Amino acid sequence: MRNNIFKITGLTIAIALLSYVLITYFDELNQADEFNQFLSDAATISEIHNSNSANFKDVSTFQKLAEKDLKITSIIFAQTLKKHTNF
């Protein structure tokens, strides 16, 4: 009888310990999957940001060139207008 109680108690403790270990393992696995998904999303956003910043650099350079050309064109136009209207 006493031996039977020890077996049942030991088996209960073993099942409880195994259940705890398995639950903890799968919980940690789930958290790791979520974190990996977050890192994957962050990497994708970083790549998009990097690509867009390079594109903006090209647009910004073009805009500066366009402003410079516009200023030169405006000066030439003003000089031509001044020459022909005698202002």
C-alpha positions in Angstrom: 0.0 0.0 0.0 2.7 2.4 1.0 4.8 1.5 -2.1 1.7 2.1 -4.3 1.3 5.6 -2.8 5.0 6.4 -3.6 4.5 5.2 -7.2 1.4 7.3 -7.7 3.0 10.4 -6.1 6.2 10.0 -8.1 4.2 9.5 -11.3 2.1 12.6 -10.5 5.2 14.7 -9.9 6.8 13.4 -13.1 3.7 14.2 -15.1 3.4 17.6 -13.6 7.1 18.3 -14.2 6.8 17.1 -17.8 3.7 19.2 -18.4 5.4 22.3 -17.0 8.5 21.7 -19.2 6.4 21.2 -22.3 4.2 24.2 -21.7 7.2 26.4 -21.0 9.0 25.1 -24.1 6.0 25.7 -26.4 5.4 29.2 -24.9 9.1 30.1 -25.5 8.9 28.7 -29.0 5.8 30.8 -29.7 7.5 34.0 -28.4 10.6 33.2 -30.5 8.5 32.9 -33.6 6.8 36.2 -32.9 10.1 37.9 -32.3 11.5 36.4 -35.5 8.5 37.7 -37.4 9.0 41.2 -35.9 12.7 41.1 -37.0 11.7 40.0 -40.5 9.2 42.9 -40.7 11.7 45.3 -39.4 14.3 44.2 -42.0 11.7 44.6 -44.7 10.9 48.1 -43.5 14.6 49.0 -43.3 15.2 47.8 -46.9 12.2 49.9 -48.1 13.5 52.9 -46.2 17.0 52.5 -47.6 15.7 52.2 -51.1 13.4 55.2 -50.7 16.2 57.3 -49.2 18.4 56.6 -52.2 15.5 57.5 -54.5 14.9 60.7 -52.5 18.6 61.6 -52.9 18.2 61.3 -56.7 15.0 63.5 -56.6 16.7 66.0 -54.2 19.7 66.3 -56.5 17.4 66.7 -59.5 15.5 69.4 -57.6 18.6 71.3 -56.8 19.7 71.1 -60.5 16.3 72.2 -61.6 16.4 75.2 -59.2 19.8 76.1 -60.5 18.7 75.9 -64.1 15.6 77.9 -63.3 17.7 80.7 -61.7 20.0 80.8 -64.7 17.1 80.8 -67.1 15.4 83.6 -65.1 18.6 85.7 -65.1 19.0 85.2 -68.9 15.3 86.0 -69.5 15.6 89.1 -67.3 18.8 90.2 -69.2 17.2 89.6 -72.6 14.0 91.4 -71.5 16.1 94.4 -70.2 18.1 94.5 -73.4 15.0 94.5 -75.7 12.9 96.9 -73.6 15.7 99.3 -72.7 14.9 99.3 -69.0 
